[in-house]
Amino acid sequence: MKETPIQYRKRILANLQGKEPLAIQSKTPGRLATLVRGLSAAKCRRRPAPGKWCIAEILAHLADVEIAFGWRLRMILSHNGTPIQAFDQDRWARAGNYLEQGVGESLADFRALRQKNLRLLRSLPKPKWNNYGLHSERGRETLRVLAAMMAGHDLNHLRQIETLRRR
């Protein structure tokens, strides 16, 4: 049974286990680089099962999600209470041809976007962290929750890549 958007949020936030979201986000690009170092292109493109993403697809996904996160962050900062559109990650994967994206390019894109988004987050005064968007599936989400979701999302995909690497 597919999880609901609220169940997804709960699962992703549970990944944090009390850790600081921006610290996790800061470490993710380096952890990803370490995980893919030395892997062949063939290994990075090997799907674990039909319909399941390979390492190359996960990295392309992370880069695209960072674009979406940056957009949401900036919209919430400039228009508190703004609607936030959900997206279908599998449609984005097909439309973006994730399987054919180079691992190095996806990692470089992710690293650059993440650095830019972290600079903005670190510059926010405390009251701005309470700004929110109205997510089309999950409802009201503050910037504090959004940053935590991104960190939990990172941890989710880091574990996934660690598992794929061991196979």
MDAnalysis code that builds the backbone (N, CA, C; Angstrom):
import MDAnalysis as mda
import numpy as np

u = mda.Universe.empty(501, n_residues=167, atom_resindex=np.repeat(np.arange(167), 3), trajectory=True)
u.add_TopologyAttr("name", ["N", "CA", "C"] * 167)
u.add_TopologyAttr("resid", np.arange(1, 168))
u.add_TopologyAttr("resname", ["MET", "LYS", "GLU", "THR", "PRO", "ILE", "GLN", "TYR", "ARG", "LYS", "ARG", "ILE", "LEU", "ALA", "ASN", "LEU", "GLN", "GLY", "LYS", "GLU", "PRO", "LEU", "ALA", "ILE", "GLN", "SER", "LYS", "THR", "PRO", "GLY", "ARG", "LEU", "ALA", "THR", "LEU", "VAL", "ARG", "GLY", "LEU", "SER", "ALA", "ALA", "LYS", "CYS", "ARG", "ARG", "ARG", "PRO", "ALA", "PRO", "GLY", "LYS", "TRP", "CYS", "ILE", "ALA", "GLU", "ILE", "LEU", "ALA", "HIS", "LEU", "ALA", "ASP", "VAL", "GLU", "ILE", "ALA", "PHE", "GLY", "TRP", "ARG", "LEU", "ARG", "MET", "ILE", "LEU", "SER", "HIS", "ASN", "GLY", "THR", "PRO", "ILE", "GLN", "ALA", "PHE", "ASP", "GLN", "ASP", "ARG", "TRP", "ALA", "ARG", "ALA", "GLY", "ASN", "TYR", "LEU", "GLU", "GLN", "GLY", "VAL", "GLY", "GLU", "SER", "LEU", "ALA", "ASP", "PHE", "ARG", "ALA", "LEU", "ARG", "GLN", "LYS", "ASN", "LEU", "ARG", "LEU", "LEU", "ARG", "SER", "LEU", "PRO", "LYS", "PRO", "LYS", "TRP", "ASN", "ASN", "TYR", "GLY", "LEU", "HIS", "SER", "GLU", "ARG", "GLY", "ARG", "GLU", "THR", "LEU", "ARG", "VAL", "LEU", "ALA", "ALA", "MET", "MET", "ALA", "GLY", "HIS", "ASP", "LEU", "ASN", "HIS", "LEU", "ARG", "GLN", "ILE", "GLU", "THR", "LEU", "ARG", "ARG", "ARG"])
u.atoms.positions = np.array([
    [0.844, -1.180, 0.000],
    [0.000, 0.000, 0.000],
    [0.889, 1.243, 0.000],
    [0.591, 2.181, -0.872],
    [1.359, 3.412, -0.977],
    [1.084, 4.301, 0.237],
    [2.147, 4.931, 0.757],
    [1.965, 5.794, 1.919],
    [1.299, 7.113, 1.531],
    [0.604, 7.696, 2.468],
    [-0.032, 8.993, 2.241],
    [1.035, 10.087, 2.352],
    [0.740, 11.287, 1.862],
    [1.695, 12.389, 2.016],
    [2.052, 12.672, 3.484],
    [1.107, 12.533, 4.366],
    [1.361, 12.769, 5.797],
    [2.246, 11.655, 6.365],
    [2.005, 10.417, 5.968],
    [2.866, 9.312, 6.396],
    [4.288, 9.502, 5.862],
    [4.401, 9.982, 4.626],
    [5.711, 10.261, 4.038],
    [6.450, 11.298, 4.878],
    [5.779, 12.403, 5.205],
    [6.427, 13.442, 6.012],
    [6.899, 12.867, 7.345],
    [6.063, 12.087, 7.987],
    [6.421, 11.498, 9.285],
    [7.643, 10.589, 9.147],
    [7.666, 9.763, 8.100],
    [8.792, 8.847, 7.880],
    [10.081, 9.613, 7.599],
    [9.999, 10.616, 6.758],
    [11.190, 11.388, 6.394],
    [11.728, 12.150, 7.610],
    [10.852, 12.770, 8.381],
    [11.295, 13.507, 9.568],
    [11.867, 12.579, 10.635],
    [11.378, 11.352, 10.696],
    [11.905, 10.386, 11.671],
    [13.372, 10.043, 11.399],
    [13.818, 10.226, 10.168],
    [15.220, 9.952, 9.834],
    [16.195, 10.836, 10.610],
    [15.741, 12.008, 11.037],
    [16.638, 12.964, 11.695],
    [17.126, 12.495, 13.058],
    [16.297, 11.808, 13.782],
    [16.646, 11.307, 15.114],
    [17.312, 12.388, 15.970],
    [16.734, 13.591, 15.955],
    [17.224, 14.681, 16.784],
    [18.423, 15.446, 16.233],
    [18.920, 15.059, 15.072],
    [20.079, 15.749, 14.495],
    [19.651, 17.083, 13.879],
    [20.604, 17.995, 13.791],
    [20.354, 19.339, 13.278],
    [20.267, 19.306, 11.747],
    [19.148, 19.770, 11.178],
    [18.941, 19.664, 9.731],
    [20.014, 20.324, 8.859],
    [20.464, 21.515, 9.211],
    [21.449, 22.179, 8.357],
    [22.808, 21.487, 8.416],
    [23.132, 20.881, 9.548],
    [24.377, 20.116, 9.640],
    [24.313, 18.898, 8.722],
    [23.185, 18.227, 8.707],
    [23.005, 17.072, 7.813],
    [23.116, 17.526, 6.364],
    [22.398, 18.593, 6.026],
    [22.425, 19.081, 4.649],
    [23.836, 19.484, 4.222],
    [24.599, 20.047, 5.141],
    [25.971, 20.460, 4.819],
    [26.871, 19.285, 4.492],
    [26.645, 18.174, 5.152],
    [27.503, 17.002, 4.982],
    [27.109, 16.131, 3.787],
    [25.905, 16.280, 3.310],
    [25.412, 15.381, 2.267],
    [26.248, 15.393, 0.986],
    [26.630, 16.543, 0.426],
    [27.418, 16.487, -0.814],
    [28.715, 15.677, -0.665],
    [29.412, 15.839, 0.423],
    [30.639, 15.078, 0.655],
    [30.375, 13.598, 0.849],
    [29.316, 13.280, 1.558],
    [28.971, 11.866, 1.751],
    [28.609, 11.206, 0.432],
    [27.877, 11.938, -0.411],
    [27.527, 11.393, -1.725],
    [28.781, 11.146, -2.560],
    [29.679, 12.120, -2.567],
    [30.920, 11.983, -3.336],
    [31.711, 10.764, -2.868],
    [31.778, 10.547, -1.575],
    [32.482, 9.386, -1.029],
    [31.808, 8.091, -1.455],
    [30.488, 8.070, -1.429],
    [29.753, 6.855, -1.772],
    [29.909, 6.450, -3.232],
    [30.039, 7.415, -4.124],
    [30.117, 7.063, -5.546],
    [31.559, 6.977, -6.059],
    [32.510, 7.401, -5.226],
    [33.906, 7.358, -5.650],
    [34.304, 5.924, -5.997],
    [34.886, 5.763, -7.171],
    [35.380, 4.455, -7.593],
    [34.348, 3.543, -8.224],
    [33.096, 3.968, -8.285],
    [32.070, 3.121, -8.903],
    [32.068, 3.332, -10.413],
    [31.903, 2.264, -11.136],
    [31.829, 2.370, -12.596],
    [30.483, 2.952, -13.004],
    [30.444, 3.498, -14.217],
    [29.188, 4.020, -14.757],
    [28.147, 2.910, -14.827],
    [28.586, 1.710, -15.188],
    [27.651, 0.581, -15.284],
    [27.037, 0.266, -13.922],
    [27.854, 0.262, -12.885],
    [27.336, -0.021, -11.534],
    [26.354, 1.075, -11.116],
    [26.655, 2.330, -11.443],
    [25.784, 3.448, -11.065],
    [24.463, 3.429, -11.816],
    [24.421, 2.736, -12.957],
    [23.194, 2.682, -13.765],
    [22.439, 1.352, -13.608],
    [22.938, 0.492, -12.742],
    [22.287, -0.806, -12.547],
    [21.134, -0.649, -11.562],
    [19.942, -0.892, -12.077],
    [18.755, -0.817, -11.222],
    [18.669, -2.081, -10.354],
    [18.279, -1.929, -9.102],
    [18.184, -3.094, -8.223],
    [17.011, -4.001, -8.561],
    [16.001, -3.429, -9.204],
    [14.805, -4.183, -9.606],
    [14.036, -3.311, -10.591],
    [13.180, -3.924, -11.389],
    [12.376, -3.111, -12.314],
    [11.579, -2.052, -11.548],
    [11.623, -0.828, -12.046],
    [10.882, 0.255, -11.414],
    [11.578, 0.891, -10.220],
    [12.739, 0.381, -9.835],
    [13.499, 0.946, -8.714],
    [14.676, 1.735, -9.267],
    [14.995, 2.830, -8.602],
    [16.052, 3.706, -9.085],
    [17.445, 3.180, -8.789],
    [18.336, 3.457, -9.722],
    [19.755, 3.163, -9.543],
    [20.441, 4.406, -8.955],
    [21.722, 4.292, -8.686],
    [22.477, 5.397, -8.089],
    [22.438, 6.639, -8.980],
    [22.624, 6.479, -10.285],
    [22.605, 7.630, -11.190],
    [21.261, 8.360, -11.119],
    [20.189, 7.621, -11.057],
    [18.863, 8.228, -10.992],
    [18.643, 8.941, -9.658],
    [19.133, 8.359, -8.589],
    [18.993, 8.995, -7.270],
    [19.740, 10.320, -7.244],
    [20.950, 10.344, -7.795],
    [21.724, 11.584, -7.802],
    [21.055, 12.660, -8.664],
    [20.522, 12.280, -9.815],
    [19.807, 13.239, -10.660],
    [18.562, 13.753, -9.923],
    [17.888, 12.862, -9.217],
    [16.724, 13.236, -8.418],
    [17.106, 14.244, -7.334],
    [18.198, 13.988, -6.640],
    [18.623, 14.903, -5.580],
    [18.916, 16.297, -6.142],
    [19.537, 16.362, -7.305],
    [19.822, 17.664, -7.917],
    [18.519, 18.377, -8.279],
    [17.561, 17.655, -8.849],
    [16.286, 18.283, -9.208],
    [15.489, 18.688, -7.973],
    [15.508, 17.870, -6.944],
    [14.788, 18.222, -5.715],
    [15.394, 19.479, -5.092],
    [16.698, 19.639, -5.233],
    [17.334, 20.843, -4.685],
    [16.846, 22.089, -5.417],
    [16.561, 21.960, -6.716],
    [15.966, 23.076, -7.462],
    [14.579, 23.380, -6.894],
    [13.769, 22.341, -6.716],
    [12.413, 22.523, -6.183],
    [12.463, 23.120, -4.775],
    [13.378, 22.629, -3.946],
    [13.531, 23.137, -2.582],
    [13.899, 24.620, -2.616],
    [14.856, 24.980, -3.469],
    [15.268, 26.372, -3.577],
    [14.124, 27.271, -4.004],
    [13.336, 26.794, -4.948],
    [12.166, 27.553, -5.400],
    [11.167, 27.724, -4.264],
    [10.857, 26.643, -3.571],
    [9.900, 26.704, -2.460],
    [10.406, 27.646, -1.367],
    [11.664, 27.522, -1.035],
    [12.273, 28.370, -0.020],
    [12.109, 29.846, -0.380],
    [12.447, 30.190, -1.600],
    [12.380, 31.581, -2.028],
    [10.938, 32.083, -2.144],
    [10.037, 31.218, -2.567],
    [8.625, 31.609, -2.645],
    [8.065, 31.860, -1.243],
    [8.386, 30.997, -0.307],
    [7.889, 31.161, 1.064],
    [8.469, 32.431, 1.689],
    [9.734, 32.699, 1.435],
    [10.340, 33.915, 1.983],
    [9.724, 35.181, 1.401],
    [9.400, 35.145, 0.133],
    [8.887, 36.352, -0.527],
    [7.365, 36.465, -0.478],
    [6.676, 35.351, -0.245],
    [5.205, 35.335, -0.203],
    [4.749, 34.377, 0.897],
    [4.867, 34.800, 2.143],
    [4.483, 33.936, 3.261],
    [3.063, 33.421, 3.057],
    [2.880, 32.113, 3.224],
    [1.572, 31.484, 3.045],
    [1.290, 31.058, 1.616],
    [2.304, 31.126, 0.759],
    [2.126, 30.805, -0.655],
    [1.761, 29.340, -0.878],
    [0.977, 29.063, -1.904],
    [0.734, 27.655, -2.269],
    [2.035, 27.017, -2.768],
    [2.243, 25.762, -2.414],
    [3.411, 24.994, -2.845],
    [2.906, 23.766, -3.588],
    [3.255, 23.672, -4.847],
    [2.803, 22.567, -5.690],
    [3.642, 21.309, -5.441],
    [2.974, 20.192, -5.272],
    [3.658, 18.896, -5.197],
    [4.097, 18.506, -6.606],
    [4.986, 17.519, -6.703],
    [5.363, 17.014, -8.021],
    [5.518, 15.504, -7.956],
    [5.388, 14.873, -9.093],
    [5.513, 13.426, -9.219],
    [6.961, 13.113, -9.581],
    [7.699, 12.566, -8.631],
    [9.131, 12.325, -8.845],
    [9.393, 11.339, -9.984],
    [8.529, 10.395, -10.198],
    [8.738, 9.440, -11.293],
    [8.540, 10.103, -12.658],
    [7.603, 11.018, -12.742],
    [7.422, 11.770, -13.996],
    [8.634, 12.671, -14.248],
    [9.150, 13.284, -13.176],
    [10.346, 14.119, -13.322],
    [11.524, 13.262, -13.773],
    [11.628, 12.052, -13.247],
    [12.733, 11.155, -13.622],
    [12.659, 10.803, -15.101],
    [11.460, 10.510, -15.580],
    [11.307, 10.194, -17.006],
    [11.558, 11.430, -17.868],
    [10.958, 12.549, -17.496],
    [11.100, 13.776, -18.274],
    [12.549, 14.261, -18.294],
    [13.251, 14.068, -17.189],
    [14.641, 14.507, -17.083],
    [15.653, 13.463, -17.510],
    [15.148, 12.306, -17.963],
    [16.024, 11.224, -18.410],
    [17.125, 10.930, -17.386],
    [16.718, 10.738, -16.143],
    [17.658, 10.553, -15.036],
    [18.657, 9.429, -15.277],
    [18.197, 8.354, -15.915],
    [19.083, 7.206, -16.111],
    [20.312, 7.572, -16.931],
    [20.186, 8.524, -17.825],
    [21.298, 8.902, -18.698],
    [22.131, 10.065, -18.163],
    [21.747, 10.613, -17.027],
    [22.506, 11.732, -16.460],
    [23.839, 11.224, -15.909],
    [24.880, 11.967, -16.150],
    [26.189, 11.612, -15.619],
    [26.229, 11.796, -14.115],
    [26.799, 10.826, -13.421],
    [26.891, 10.876, -11.966],
    [27.672, 12.116, -11.528],
    [28.793, 12.383, -12.176],
    [29.602, 13.547, -11.819],
    [28.870, 14.853, -12.023],
    [28.126, 14.945, -13.122],
    [27.370, 16.162, -13.396],
    [26.244, 16.349, -12.387],
    [25.531, 15.282, -12.084],
    [24.446, 15.380, -11.103],
    [24.989, 15.778, -9.735],
    [26.109, 15.193, -9.363],
    [26.709, 15.521, -8.072],
    [27.170, 16.978, -8.042],
    [27.771, 17.460, -9.124],
    [28.214, 18.858, -9.194],
    [27.016, 19.810, -9.135],
    [25.952, 19.479, -9.849],
    [24.736, 20.304, -9.814],
    [24.185, 20.355, -8.395],
    [24.080, 19.183, -7.776],
    [23.549, 19.110, -6.414],
    [24.397, 19.944, -5.459],
    [25.709, 19.770, -5.526],
    [26.616, 20.481, -4.617],
    [26.444, 22.006, -4.752],
    [26.417, 22.515, -5.985],
    [26.289, 23.961, -6.208],
    [24.946, 24.486, -5.699],
    [23.875, 23.777, -6.024],
    [22.549, 24.208, -5.582],
    [22.422, 24.142, -4.062],
    [22.936, 23.088, -3.474],
    [22.866, 22.926, -2.021],
    [23.633, 24.045, -1.321],
    [24.822, 24.363, -1.807],
    [25.606, 25.442, -1.189],
    [24.840, 26.763, -1.227],
    [24.224, 27.054, -2.355],
    [23.464, 28.298, -2.496],
    [22.269, 28.311, -1.544],
    [21.544, 27.210, -1.474],
    [20.384, 27.143, -0.586],
    [20.795, 27.225, 0.881],
    [21.899, 26.579, 1.241],
    [22.365, 26.648, 2.626],
    [22.795, 28.064, 3.003],
    [23.444, 28.761, 2.086],
    [23.824, 30.156, 2.378],
    [22.594, 30.989, 2.711],
    [21.551, 30.794, 1.930],
    [20.325, 31.541, 2.187],
    [19.714, 31.139, 3.530],
    [19.608, 29.853, 3.786],
    [19.036, 29.396, 5.053],
    [19.807, 29.930, 6.254],
    [21.120, 29.897, 6.177],
    [21.944, 30.365, 7.297],
    [21.830, 31.873, 7.514],
    [21.384, 32.592, 6.508],
    [21.267, 34.048, 6.626],
    [19.932, 34.482, 7.226],
    [19.009, 33.554, 7.401],
    [17.658, 33.924, 7.833],
    [17.611, 34.341, 9.297],
    [16.928, 35.446, 9.574],
    [16.666, 35.783, 10.978],
    [15.649, 34.792, 11.546],
    [15.691, 34.581, 12.846],
    [14.824, 33.574, 13.492],
    [13.346, 33.672, 13.110],
    [12.759, 34.858, 13.090],
    [11.318, 34.915, 12.763],
    [10.984, 34.360, 11.376],
    [11.888, 34.462, 10.426],
    [11.611, 33.982, 9.059],
    [11.441, 32.463, 9.007],
    [12.019, 31.745, 9.959],
    [11.896, 30.285, 9.980],
    [10.446, 29.842, 10.192],
    [9.602, 30.768, 10.652],
    [8.183, 30.456, 10.837],
    [7.353, 30.758, 9.599],
    [7.955, 31.383, 8.578],
    [7.239, 31.553, 7.315],
    [6.834, 30.171, 6.812],
    [5.762, 30.113, 6.070],
    [5.254, 28.812, 5.643],
    [4.693, 28.860, 4.225],
    [4.589, 27.677, 3.669],
    [3.891, 27.467, 2.419],
    [2.770, 26.486, 2.663],
    [1.812, 26.473, 1.764],
    [0.702, 25.526, 1.853],
    [0.913, 24.467, 0.784],
    [1.531, 23.365, 1.198],
    [1.844, 22.275, 0.277],
    [0.536, 21.644, -0.194],
    [0.443, 21.376, -1.479],
    [-0.808, 20.878, -2.064],
    [-1.220, 19.504, -1.543],
    [-0.294, 18.755, -0.981],
    [-0.628, 17.426, -0.441],
    [-0.452, 17.333, 1.075],
    [0.513, 18.062, 1.626],
    [0.844, 17.909, 3.047],
    [0.375, 19.069, 3.918],
    [-0.190, 20.099, 3.300],
    [-0.693, 21.223, 4.079],
    [0.402, 22.206, 4.471],
    [0.178, 22.892, 5.563],
    [1.073, 23.956, 6.026],
    [2.433, 23.393, 6.423],
    [3.503, 23.966, 5.835],
    [4.866, 23.588, 6.183],
    [5.713, 24.843, 6.337],
    [6.271, 25.027, 7.531],
    [7.143, 26.164, 7.776],
    [8.515, 25.899, 7.152],
    [9.308, 26.958, 7.054],
    [10.678, 26.781, 6.560],
    [11.458, 25.841, 7.473],
    [11.159, 25.867, 8.760],
    [11.818, 24.956, 9.707],
    [11.512, 23.500, 9.331],
    [10.254, 23.223, 9.036],
    [9.855, 21.869, 8.630],
    [10.436, 21.533, 7.264],
    [10.403, 22.480, 6.354],
    [10.946, 22.248, 5.015],
    [12.435, 21.887, 5.081],
    [13.203, 22.598, 5.896],
    [14.631, 22.294, 6.046],
    [14.828, 20.915, 6.669],
    [13.996, 20.561, 7.623],
    [14.080, 19.236, 8.238],
    [13.702, 18.142, 7.241],
    [12.697, 18.430, 6.410],
    [12.297, 17.460, 5.383],
    [13.454, 17.208, 4.413],
    [14.144, 18.266, 4.024],
    [15.273, 18.104, 3.102],
    [16.371, 17.261, 3.739],
    [16.653, 17.488, 5.005],
    [17.682, 16.702, 5.690],
    [17.254, 15.236, 5.802],
    [16.005, 14.999, 6.149],
    [15.511, 13.630, 6.230],
    [15.503, 12.949, 4.877],
    [15.197, 13.708, 3.842],
    [15.227, 13.210, 2.464],
    [16.651, 12.815, 2.094],
    [17.617, 13.655, 2.470],
    [19.030, 13.318, 2.242],
    [19.369, 11.977, 2.876],
    [19.035, 11.837, 4.141],
    [19.386, 10.608, 4.869],
    [18.727, 9.385, 4.238],
    [17.499, 9.543, 3.799],
    [16.784, 8.455, 3.141],
    [17.559, 7.976, 1.905],
    [17.976, 8.925, 1.060],
    [18.662, 8.547, -0.176],
    [20.118, 8.146, 0.052],
    [20.757, 8.681, 1.072],
    [22.108, 8.220, 1.401],
    [22.078, 6.738, 1.788],
    [21.104, 6.354, 2.593],
    [20.955, 4.932, 2.972],
    [20.688, 4.069, 1.744],
    [19.854, 4.577, 0.858],
    [19.529, 3.853, -0.365],
    [20.793, 3.631, -1.204],
    [21.610, 4.655, -1.359],
    [22.842, 4.528, -2.137],
    [23.829, 3.597, -1.432],
    [23.905, 3.672, -0.123],
    [24.789, 2.756, 0.619],
    [24.393, 1.301, 0.356],
    [23.098, 1.033, 0.342],
    [22.617, -0.318, 0.072],
    [22.958, -0.744, -1.360],
    [22.735, 0.143, -2.317],
    [23.035, -0.181, -3.714],
    [24.531, -0.385, -3.922],
    [25.317, 0.373, -3.240],
    [26.780, 0.251, -3.366],
    [27.263, -1.134, -2.893],
    [26.651, -1.635, -1.834],
    [27.064, -2.945, -1.276],
    [26.681, -4.109, -2.174],
    [25.685, -3.916, -3.045],
    [25.211, -5.017, -3.891],
    [26.212, -5.345, -4.976],
])
